[in-house]
């Protein structure tokens, strides 16, 4: 896959490197600000279950000192 992408990018190797880095940065930005916020409510990995009942993140069942 990487060889296919490298062969199809235009320019010399410095230009190809810059284009590949720009593509990777754009993909990371789309994932970070688009896909992950949309997916987070659907996959609730930050909700802990200790006693069998889920507790939403940010809430505590212990008493403050």
PDB file of N, CA, C and O in Angstrom, chain B, residues numbered from 101:
ATOM      1  N   UNK B 101       0.821  -1.181   0.000  1.00  0.00           N
ATOM      2  CA  UNK B 101       0.000   0.000   0.000  1.00  0.00           C
ATOM      3  C   UNK B 101       0.874   1.257   0.000  1.00  0.00           C
ATOM      4  O   UNK B 101       0.613   2.191  -0.758  1.00  0.00           O
ATOM      5  N   UNK B 102       1.904   1.286   0.842  1.00  0.00           N
ATOM      6  CA  UNK B 102       2.756   2.464   0.888  1.00  0.00           C
ATOM      7  C   UNK B 102       3.537   2.626  -0.411  1.00  0.00           C
ATOM      8  O   UNK B 102       3.735   3.745  -0.882  1.00  0.00           O
ATOM      9  N   UNK B 103       3.972   1.533  -0.981  1.00  0.00           N
ATOM     10  CA  UNK B 103       4.688   1.605  -2.258  1.00  0.00           C
ATOM     11  C   UNK B 103       3.761   2.121  -3.356  1.00  0.00           C
ATOM     12  O   UNK B 103       4.182   2.920  -4.192  1.00  0.00           O
ATOM     13  N   UNK B 104       2.517   1.679  -3.364  1.00  0.00           N
ATOM     14  CA  UNK B 104       1.555   2.155  -4.359  1.00  0.00           C
ATOM     15  C   UNK B 104       1.351   3.659  -4.207  1.00  0.00           C
ATOM     16  O   UNK B 104       1.357   4.390  -5.197  1.00  0.00           O
ATOM     17  N   UNK B 105       1.171   4.123  -2.973  1.00  0.00           N
ATOM     18  CA  UNK B 105       0.982   5.550  -2.716  1.00  0.00           C
ATOM     19  C   UNK B 105       2.215   6.336  -3.136  1.00  0.00           C
ATOM     20  O   UNK B 105       2.093   7.383  -3.772  1.00  0.00           O
ATOM     21  N   UNK B 106       3.388   5.853  -2.793  1.00  0.00           N
ATOM     22  CA  UNK B 106       4.631   6.541  -3.131  1.00  0.00           C
ATOM     23  C   UNK B 106       4.807   6.649  -4.638  1.00  0.00           C
ATOM     24  O   UNK B 106       5.245   7.688  -5.132  1.00  0.00           O
ATOM     25  N   UNK B 107       4.472   5.594  -5.377  1.00  0.00           N
ATOM     26  CA  UNK B 107       4.605   5.627  -6.838  1.00  0.00           C
ATOM     27  C   UNK B 107       3.635   6.608  -7.475  1.00  0.00           C
ATOM     28  O   UNK B 107       3.945   7.172  -8.525  1.00  0.00           O
ATOM     29  N   UNK B 108       2.481   6.828  -6.879  1.00  0.00           N
ATOM     30  CA  UNK B 108       1.463   7.669  -7.492  1.00  0.00           C
ATOM     31  C   UNK B 108       1.532   9.129  -7.067  1.00  0.00           C
ATOM     32  O   UNK B 108       0.817   9.961  -7.626  1.00  0.00           O
ATOM     33  N   UNK B 109       2.367   9.458  -6.100  1.00  0.00           N
ATOM     34  CA  UNK B 109       2.537  10.858  -5.724  1.00  0.00           C
ATOM     35  C   UNK B 109       3.444  11.546  -6.739  1.00  0.00           C
ATOM     36  O   UNK B 109       4.432  10.962  -7.183  1.00  0.00           O
ATOM     37  N   UNK B 110       3.111  12.795  -7.112  1.00  0.00           N
ATOM     38  CA  UNK B 110       3.946  13.490  -8.097  1.00  0.00           C
ATOM     39  C   UNK B 110       5.195  14.093  -7.455  1.00  0.00           C
ATOM     40  O   UNK B 110       5.223  14.341  -6.250  1.00  0.00           O
ATOM     41  N   UNK B 111       6.221  14.325  -8.266  1.00  0.00           N
ATOM     42  CA  UNK B 111       7.406  15.044  -7.818  1.00  0.00           C
ATOM     43  C   UNK B 111       8.558  14.160  -7.402  1.00  0.00           C
ATOM     44  O   UNK B 111       8.527  12.936  -7.525  1.00  0.00           O
ATOM     45  N   UNK B 112       9.582  14.839  -6.902  1.00  0.00           N
ATOM     46  CA  UNK B 112      10.776  14.145  -6.419  1.00  0.00           C
ATOM     47  C   UNK B 112      10.527  13.667  -4.994  1.00  0.00           C
ATOM     48  O   UNK B 112       9.459  13.908  -4.431  1.00  0.00           O
ATOM     49  N   UNK B 113      11.513  12.992  -4.414  1.00  0.00           N
ATOM     50  CA  UNK B 113      11.270  12.425  -3.084  1.00  0.00           C
ATOM     51  C   UNK B 113      11.001  13.479  -2.013  1.00  0.00           C
ATOM     52  O   UNK B 113      10.198  13.208  -1.119  1.00  0.00           O
ATOM     53  N   UNK B 114      11.629  14.685  -2.042  1.00  0.00           N
ATOM     54  CA  UNK B 114      11.245  15.674  -1.018  1.00  0.00           C
ATOM     55  C   UNK B 114       9.786  16.132  -1.173  1.00  0.00           C
ATOM     56  O   UNK B 114       9.089  16.331  -0.178  1.00  0.00           O
ATOM     57  N   UNK B 115       9.335  16.295  -2.403  1.00  0.00           N
ATOM     58  CA  UNK B 115       7.942  16.686  -2.638  1.00  0.00           C
ATOM     59  C   UNK B 115       7.003  15.560  -2.229  1.00  0.00           C
ATOM     60  O   UNK B 115       5.963  15.805  -1.618  1.00  0.00           O
ATOM     61  N   UNK B 116       7.363  14.343  -2.560  1.00  0.00           N
ATOM     62  CA  UNK B 116       6.536  13.194  -2.166  1.00  0.00           C
ATOM     63  C   UNK B 116       6.440  13.079  -0.653  1.00  0.00           C
ATOM     64  O   UNK B 116       5.379  12.763  -0.115  1.00  0.00           O
ATOM     65  N   UNK B 117       7.552  13.335   0.037  1.00  0.00           N
ATOM     66  CA  UNK B 117       7.552  13.278   1.496  1.00  0.00           C
ATOM     67  C   UNK B 117       6.629  14.344   2.079  1.00  0.00           C
ATOM     68  O   UNK B 117       5.851  14.070   2.994  1.00  0.00           O
ATOM     69  N   UNK B 118       6.720  15.560   1.543  1.00  0.00           N
ATOM     70  CA  UNK B 118       5.850  16.633   2.014  1.00  0.00           C
ATOM     71  C   UNK B 118       4.386  16.351   1.758  1.00  0.00           C
ATOM     72  O   UNK B 118       3.548  16.596   2.626  1.00  0.00           O
ATOM     73  N   UNK B 119       4.065  15.840   0.579  1.00  0.00           N
ATOM     74  CA  UNK B 119       2.680  15.508   0.249  1.00  0.00           C
ATOM     75  C   UNK B 119       2.177  14.388   1.146  1.00  0.00           C
ATOM     76  O   UNK B 119       1.049  14.445   1.635  1.00  0.00           O
ATOM     77  N   UNK B 120       3.004  13.367   1.367  1.00  0.00           N
ATOM     78  CA  UNK B 120       2.597  12.252   2.225  1.00  0.00           C
ATOM     79  C   UNK B 120       2.360  12.730   3.658  1.00  0.00           C
ATOM     80  O   UNK B 120       1.411  12.284   4.303  1.00  0.00           O
ATOM     81  N   UNK B 121       3.202  13.627   4.164  1.00  0.00           N
ATOM     82  CA  UNK B 121       3.003  14.168   5.513  1.00  0.00           C
ATOM     83  C   UNK B 121       1.735  15.018   5.584  1.00  0.00           C
ATOM     84  O   UNK B 121       1.016  14.979   6.582  1.00  0.00           O
ATOM     85  N   UNK B 122       1.459  15.786   4.529  1.00  0.00           N
ATOM     86  CA  UNK B 122       0.241  16.599   4.500  1.00  0.00           C
ATOM     87  C   UNK B 122      -1.000  15.710   4.476  1.00  0.00           C
ATOM     88  O   UNK B 122      -1.990  16.001   5.148  1.00  0.00           O
ATOM     89  N   UNK B 123      -0.946  14.631   3.705  1.00  0.00           N
ATOM     90  CA  UNK B 123      -2.075  13.690   3.665  1.00  0.00           C
ATOM     91  C   UNK B 123      -2.277  13.047   5.039  1.00  0.00           C
ATOM     92  O   UNK B 123      -3.409  12.919   5.505  1.00  0.00           O
ATOM     93  N   UNK B 124      -1.190  12.647   5.681  1.00  0.00           N
ATOM     94  CA  UNK B 124      -1.292  12.034   7.004  1.00  0.00           C
ATOM     95  C   UNK B 124      -1.846  13.033   8.025  1.00  0.00           C
ATOM     96  O   UNK B 124      -2.658  12.658   8.870  1.00  0.00           O
ATOM     97  N   UNK B 125      -1.418  14.297   7.960  1.00  0.00           N
ATOM     98  CA  UNK B 125      -1.923  15.316   8.882  1.00  0.00           C
ATOM     99  C   UNK B 125      -3.402  15.590   8.636  1.00  0.00           C
ATOM    100  O   UNK B 125      -4.171  15.755   9.583  1.00  0.00           O
ATOM    101  N   UNK B 126      -3.803  15.639   7.363  1.00  0.00           N
ATOM    102  CA  UNK B 126      -5.216  15.866   7.046  1.00  0.00           C
ATOM    103  C   UNK B 126      -6.073  14.700   7.530  1.00  0.00           C
ATOM    104  O   UNK B 126      -7.160  14.909   8.069  1.00  0.00           O
ATOM    105  N   UNK B 127      -5.595  13.493   7.342  1.00  0.00           N
ATOM    106  CA  UNK B 127      -6.336  12.322   7.816  1.00  0.00           C
ATOM    107  C   UNK B 127      -6.443  12.324   9.338  1.00  0.00           C
ATOM    108  O   UNK B 127      -7.504  12.019   9.884  1.00  0.00           O
ATOM    109  N   UNK B 128      -5.363  12.663  10.022  1.00  0.00           N
ATOM    110  CA  UNK B 128      -5.395  12.733  11.482  1.00  0.00           C
ATOM    111  C   UNK B 128      -6.374  13.805  11.958  1.00  0.00           C
ATOM    112  O   UNK B 128      -7.089  13.599  12.938  1.00  0.00           O
ATOM    113  N   UNK B 129      -6.412  14.947  11.271  1.00  0.00           N
ATOM    114  CA  UNK B 129      -7.327  16.022  11.651  1.00  0.00           C
ATOM    115  C   UNK B 129      -8.783  15.608  11.461  1.00  0.00           C
ATOM    116  O   UNK B 129      -9.633  15.896  12.304  1.00  0.00           O
ATOM    117  N   UNK B 130      -9.062  14.935  10.356  1.00  0.00           N
ATOM    118  CA  UNK B 130     -10.432  14.464  10.116  1.00  0.00           C
ATOM    119  C   UNK B 130     -10.845  13.465  11.186  1.00  0.00           C
ATOM    120  O   UNK B 130     -11.969  13.518  11.685  1.00  0.00           O
ATOM    121  N   UNK B 131      -9.950  12.560  11.540  1.00  0.00           N
ATOM    122  CA  UNK B 131     -10.251  11.588  12.591  1.00  0.00           C
ATOM    123  C   UNK B 131     -10.427  12.280  13.938  1.00  0.00           C
ATOM    124  O   UNK B 131     -11.386  11.994  14.655  1.00  0.00           O
ATOM    125  N   UNK B 132      -9.512  13.191  14.295  1.00  0.00           N
ATOM    126  CA  UNK B 132      -9.510  13.831  15.607  1.00  0.00           C
ATOM    127  C   UNK B 132     -10.736  14.707  15.821  1.00  0.00           C
ATOM    128  O   UNK B 132     -11.370  14.645  16.875  1.00  0.00           O
ATOM    129  N   UNK B 133     -11.078  15.537  14.811  1.00  0.00           N
ATOM    130  CA  UNK B 133     -12.160  16.506  14.994  1.00  0.00           C
ATOM    131  C   UNK B 133     -13.477  16.087  14.360  1.00  0.00           C
ATOM    132  O   UNK B 133     -14.481  16.775  14.540  1.00  0.00           O
ATOM    133  N   UNK B 134     -13.505  14.984  13.625  1.00  0.00           N
ATOM    134  CA  UNK B 134     -14.740  14.561  12.987  1.00  0.00           C
ATOM    135  C   UNK B 134     -15.224  13.200  13.437  1.00  0.00           C
ATOM    136  O   UNK B 134     -16.322  13.065  13.977  1.00  0.00           O
ATOM    137  N   UNK B 135     -14.409  12.207  13.214  1.00  0.00           N
ATOM    138  CA  UNK B 135     -14.829  10.827  13.453  1.00  0.00           C
ATOM    139  C   UNK B 135     -14.859  10.496  14.945  1.00  0.00           C
ATOM    140  O   UNK B 135     -15.843   9.937  15.430  1.00  0.00           O
ATOM    141  N   UNK B 136     -13.795  10.833  15.680  1.00  0.00           N
ATOM    142  CA  UNK B 136     -13.745  10.466  17.093  1.00  0.00           C
ATOM    143  C   UNK B 136     -14.840  11.138  17.922  1.00  0.00           C
ATOM    144  O   UNK B 136     -15.448  10.462  18.751  1.00  0.00           O
ATOM    145  N   UNK B 137     -15.126  12.438  17.742  1.00  0.00           N
ATOM    146  CA  UNK B 137     -16.238  13.027  18.510  1.00  0.00           C
ATOM    147  C   UNK B 137     -17.589  12.405  18.164  1.00  0.00           C
ATOM    148  O   UNK B 137     -18.451  12.282  19.033  1.00  0.00           O
ATOM    149  N   UNK B 138     -17.779  12.017  16.923  1.00  0.00           N
ATOM    150  CA  UNK B 138     -19.025  11.361  16.524  1.00  0.00           C
ATOM    151  C   UNK B 138     -19.115   9.967  17.138  1.00  0.00           C
ATOM    152  O   UNK B 138     -20.200   9.527  17.520  1.00  0.00           O
ATOM    153  N   UNK B 139     -17.986   9.271  17.237  1.00  0.00           N
ATOM    154  CA  UNK B 139     -17.968   7.891  17.700  1.00  0.00           C
ATOM    155  C   UNK B 139     -17.980   7.767  19.222  1.00  0.00           C
ATOM    156  O   UNK B 139     -18.435   6.752  19.749  1.00  0.00           O
ATOM    157  N   UNK B 140     -17.488   8.781  19.938  1.00  0.00           N
ATOM    158  CA  UNK B 140     -17.324   8.692  21.390  1.00  0.00           C
ATOM    159  C   UNK B 140     -18.608   8.362  22.139  1.00  0.00           C
ATOM    160  O   UNK B 140     -18.550   7.531  23.045  1.00  0.00           O
ATOM    161  N   UNK B 141     -19.765   8.950  21.830  1.00  0.00           N
ATOM    162  CA  UNK B 141     -20.969   8.568  22.572  1.00  0.00           C
ATOM    163  C   UNK B 141     -21.417   7.129  22.320  1.00  0.00           C
ATOM    164  O   UNK B 141     -22.104   6.532  23.148  1.00  0.00           O
ATOM    165  N   UNK B 142     -21.028   6.586  21.186  1.00  0.00           N
ATOM    166  CA  UNK B 142     -21.446   5.234  20.826  1.00  0.00           C
ATOM    167  C   UNK B 142     -20.570   4.166  21.485  1.00  0.00           C
ATOM    168  O   UNK B 142     -21.041   3.062  21.758  1.00  0.00           O
ATOM    169  N   UNK B 143     -19.300   4.488  21.741  1.00  0.00           N
ATOM    170  CA  UNK B 143     -18.355   3.556  22.359  1.00  0.00           C
ATOM    171  C   UNK B 143     -17.916   4.184  23.675  1.00  0.00           C
ATOM    172  O   UNK B 143     -16.995   5.000  23.698  1.00  0.00           O
ATOM    173  N   UNK B 144     -18.556   3.817  24.744  1.00  0.00           N
ATOM    174  CA  UNK B 144     -18.298   4.458  26.028  1.00  0.00           C
ATOM    175  C   UNK B 144     -17.268   3.660  26.818  1.00  0.00           C
ATOM    176  O   UNK B 144     -17.608   2.884  27.710  1.00  0.00           O
ATOM    177  N   UNK B 145     -16.011   3.868  26.471  1.00  0.00           N
ATOM    178  CA  UNK B 145     -14.940   3.123  27.123  1.00  0.00           C
ATOM    179  C   UNK B 145     -14.488   3.789  28.409  1.00  0.00           C
ATOM    180  O   UNK B 145     -13.710   3.198  29.158  1.00  0.00           O
ATOM    181  N   UNK B 146     -14.954   5.006  28.691  1.00  0.00           N
ATOM    182  CA  UNK B 146     -14.507   5.682  29.900  1.00  0.00           C
ATOM    183  C   UNK B 146     -15.486   5.516  31.065  1.00  0.00           C
ATOM    184  O   UNK B 146     -15.336   6.177  32.093  1.00  0.00           O
ATOM    185  N   UNK B 147     -16.465   4.662  30.919  1.00  0.00           N
ATOM    186  CA  UNK B 147     -17.404   4.399  32.000  1.00  0.00           C
ATOM    187  C   UNK B 147     -16.971   3.131  32.721  1.00  0.00           C
ATOM    188  O   UNK B 147     -16.933   2.053  32.129  1.00  0.00           O
ATOM    189  N   UNK B 148     -16.650   3.264  33.983  1.00  0.00           N
ATOM    190  CA  UNK B 148     -16.154   2.129  34.741  1.00  0.00           C
ATOM    191  C   UNK B 148     -17.270   1.352  35.405  1.00  0.00           C
ATOM    192  O   UNK B 148     -18.275   1.923  35.828  1.00  0.00           O
ATOM    193  N   UNK B 149     -17.088   0.046  35.493  1.00  0.00           N
ATOM    194  CA  UNK B 149     -18.040  -0.819  36.184  1.00  0.00           C
ATOM    195  C   UNK B 149     -17.248  -1.621  37.209  1.00  0.00           C
ATOM    196  O   UNK B 149     -16.407  -2.446  36.853  1.00  0.00           O
ATOM    197  N   UNK B 150     -17.528  -1.366  38.502  1.00  0.00           N
ATOM    198  CA  UNK B 150     -16.831  -2.085  39.563  1.00  0.00           C
ATOM    199  C   UNK B 150     -17.783  -3.026  40.270  1.00  0.00           C
ATOM    200  O   UNK B 150     -17.462  -4.195  40.481  1.00  0.00           O
ATOM    201  N   UNK B 151     -18.957  -2.523  40.638  1.00  0.00           N
ATOM    202  CA  UNK B 151     -19.902  -3.338  41.387  1.00  0.00           C
ATOM    203  C   UNK B 151     -21.050  -3.878  40.524  1.00  0.00           C
ATOM    204  O   UNK B 151     -22.047  -4.366  41.056  1.00  0.00           O
ATOM    205  N   UNK B 152     -20.916  -3.794  39.236  1.00  0.00           N
ATOM    206  CA  UNK B 152     -21.946  -4.321  38.339  1.00  0.00           C
ATOM    207  C   UNK B 152     -22.880  -3.264  37.786  1.00  0.00           C
ATOM    208  O   UNK B 152     -23.624  -3.542  36.845  1.00  0.00           O
ATOM    209  N   UNK B 153     -22.866  -2.057  38.340  1.00  0.00           N
ATOM    210  CA  UNK B 153     -23.698  -0.982  37.812  1.00  0.00           C
ATOM    211  C   UNK B 153     -22.797   0.081  37.205  1.00  0.00           C
ATOM    212  O   UNK B 153     -21.888   0.571  37.875  1.00  0.00           O
ATOM    213  N   UNK B 154     -23.028   0.442  35.965  1.00  0.00           N
ATOM    214  CA  UNK B 154     -22.168   1.448  35.324  1.00  0.00           C
ATOM    215  C   UNK B 154     -22.341   2.825  35.963  1.00  0.00           C
ATOM    216  O   UNK B 154     -23.451   3.224  36.318  1.00  0.00           O
ATOM    217  N   UNK B 155     -21.249   3.527  36.100  1.00  0.00           N
ATOM    218  CA  UNK B 155     -21.254   4.885  36.626  1.00  0.00           C
ATOM    219  C   UNK B 155     -20.744   5.806  35.529  1.00  0.00           C
ATOM    220  O   UNK B 155     -19.660   5.564  34.998  1.00  0.00           O
ATOM    221  N   UNK B 156     -21.480   6.855  35.166  1.00  0.00           N
ATOM    222  CA  UNK B 156     -20.997   7.776  34.127  1.00  0.00           C
ATOM    223  C   UNK B 156     -19.691   8.438  34.534  1.00  0.00           C
ATOM    224  O   UNK B 156     -19.426   8.642  35.719  1.00  0.00           O
ATOM    225  N   UNK B 157     -18.893   8.765  33.553  1.00  0.00           N
ATOM    226  CA  UNK B 157     -17.615   9.420  33.825  1.00  0.00           C
ATOM    227  C   UNK B 157     -17.856  10.772  34.461  1.00  0.00           C
ATOM    228  O   UNK B 157     -18.815  11.461  34.114  1.00  0.00           O
ATOM    229  N   UNK B 158     -17.008  11.153  35.374  1.00  0.00           N
ATOM    230  CA  UNK B 158     -17.111  12.433  36.038  1.00  0.00           C
ATOM    231  C   UNK B 158     -17.906  12.393  37.325  1.00  0.00           C
ATOM    232  O   UNK B 158     -17.951  13.390  38.046  1.00  0.00           O
ATOM    233  N   UNK B 159     -18.535  11.269  37.635  1.00  0.00           N
ATOM    234  CA  UNK B 159     -19.261  11.160  38.890  1.00  0.00           C
ATOM    235  C   UNK B 159     -18.504  10.230  39.820  1.00  0.00           C
ATOM    236  O   UNK B 159     -17.770   9.349  39.372  1.00  0.00           O
ATOM    237  N   UNK B 160     -18.685  10.428  41.095  1.00  0.00           N
ATOM    238  CA  UNK B 160     -17.968   9.636  42.070  1.00  0.00           C
ATOM    239  C   UNK B 160     -18.974   9.033  43.050  1.00  0.00           C
ATOM    240  O   UNK B 160     -19.965   9.668  43.413  1.00  0.00           O
ATOM    241  N   UNK B 161     -18.705   7.809  43.465  1.00  0.00           N
ATOM    242  CA  UNK B 161     -19.585   7.158  44.444  1.00  0.00           C
ATOM    243  C   UNK B 161     -18.987   7.222  45.839  1.00  0.00           C
ATOM    244  O   UNK B 161     -19.615   6.775  46.800  1.00  0.00           O
ATOM    245  N   UNK B 162     -17.765   7.779  45.968  1.00  0.00           N
ATOM    246  CA  UNK B 162     -17.143   7.871  47.274  1.00  0.00           C
ATOM    247  C   UNK B 162     -17.441   9.224  47.889  1.00  0.00           C
ATOM    248  O   UNK B 162     -17.715  10.194  47.182  1.00  0.00           O
ATOM    249  N   UNK B 163     -17.386   9.282  49.219  1.00  0.00           N
ATOM    250  CA  UNK B 163     -17.631  10.530  49.928  1.00  0.00           C
ATOM    251  C   UNK B 163     -16.373  11.362  49.965  1.00  0.00           C
ATOM    252  O   UNK B 163     -15.291  10.811  50.167  1.00  0.00           O
ATOM    253  N   UNK B 164     -16.467  12.686  49.775  1.00  0.00           N
ATOM    254  CA  UNK B 164     -15.274  13.529  49.858  1.00  0.00           C
ATOM    255  C   UNK B 164     -14.759  13.602  51.293  1.00  0.00           C
ATOM    256  O   UNK B 164     -15.529  13.448  52.240  1.00  0.00           O
ATOM    257  N   UNK B 165     -13.479  13.831  51.448  1.00  0.00           N
ATOM    258  CA  UNK B 165     -12.864  13.888  52.778  1.00  0.00           C
ATOM    259  C   UNK B 165     -12.924  15.263  53.353  1.00  0.00           C
ATOM    260  O   UNK B 165     -12.451  15.488  54.467  1.00  0.00           O
TER     261      UNK B 165
END
